[in-house]
Amino acid sequence: MVLEASGVETDYSTVTSRVYVPGLEGSLQAEMTATSRHFGRIAYPLAPEPAALLAEIAAGRPVLVLLNLGLPSRPFWHYAVVIGYDPDNNRILLRSGTESRVERKARSWLRQWDWAGRWAIVLLRPSEWPVRPDRARLLRALADFEDGADPESARSSWQNAVDHWPDEPNAWLGLGNSAHALADWRAAETAYRRALALAPTHLPARFNLASSLHEAGRSCAALPELGSAPPPDHPLYRDFTALERALRDACGASSERPQRWP
């Protein structure tokens, strides 16, 4: 339901085959979000507060929620889609199971949502923005989306992020990564340099800048950009030292002169 509401043309059996876990006789949140990304949608987890959920409903976006219809000690998990609310009668409107419209008292619905950990997501097109964006949540959702998205969709989503948050180095990093995936070396360099201008010690941006320059055939220009190696216990240490060796080997065998794009 939420995929179709976001403009995806699919069918029940196709979605079920991707989210249903036979051993559990149901689906986990991880399958839900991964399937959303498979269909080109950003699964954005809402802040665990009713105001964030109702803001998306008011904007016309249905919200996928997890409820506990049992008790905290004996849970009965159930997914539903919040499609509206009736403030005059204090009711939440849902699509639930095969029922297209179910009304719940807001208090009882909130209790079921509480007992399920207040999990809720909306599905965004790459060019869309949530009503109340939380920077950390949205950057994480965009990074997860990038892992399985086609590079052009990833680039669109990161461009949207830098348009909204031009002071966010991780948004520029993501934009650089999507340009790198498209072998658009000039755009990748520009984005990584913007990230480093905002955060000079940003090691992933520095590493990816050197990597992009290397793949663009500019290994001698990349070597000074790489800078000092991180500590041996850093997650990038092995990749860093491997790139440094490759740059030294390539630059030593090259007559290239270090330069930036004109």
C-alpha positions, 0 to 999 in steps of 0.5 A: 500500500505504501509503495503504491501510494509513493508511485511504485507499480507492483503487486502483492505477491511480488512484495510478499516474496521479498518481505515474508520470512517463512520461519517467522510467519511474518516480516521483520522491519529490516525486510520492509526497509530493504524491499522499499529500497529495492523499489527505488524508495527511501525508507525514512524512519520517523521520530517516535512521536505522534507529531512526526507521524501526523505531520506526514499524514497531513502532507498526504503520505501514508505511514507504515507502522508496527503495532503490538496487538497483544501485551508487552509480555505476550506480543502479537505483532501487526503491521498497519498503514496510518492513512488519516486522523479525525481530531474531532473524534480523537480517532486514528484511521488505518488500513489494516490487513484486508480492511481498507478503513479501520478506526481506532481510538487514539489512546488505544492505538498509541498504546499498541504503538508504544508497545511495539517501540513506536516504529514508523516509516514513510517512503520517499522518492529520491527527490522528496523531503520529509515534513520534519526532517531529522538530520541524523535519521535522514542521512542514515536513510540516504546512506542505506538507500545509496547501497542498493539504489541506481547511481542516478537515483542516489545522486538525486537524493544526495543533491536534494540533501546538499540543497537543504543542508549545504553545511553538512559534510556527509551530504557532500560525501554522499553526493561525491560517492554517487558521482564516483559510482557514475565515473563523473570524476570532476563532480566527485572531486568537487563534492569531496572538496566541499566536504573537506572544506566543511570538515578538514579532518573528514577521513572518508572524504579525503580517502574517496577524493584520492581514490577518485583522482587515482581512478581518473588517471591523476595518481600524482595529484591524489597522493598528497590529498591522501595525507597521513594514514589513520591508526592501525585500528581504524576501519579504513586503515587497510584500504588506506595503506593499499591505496597509498601503495597503488598511488606511489606505484602509479605515480612513480611510473607516470609522467603526470603532473599534479593538477586540478580540473581547469 
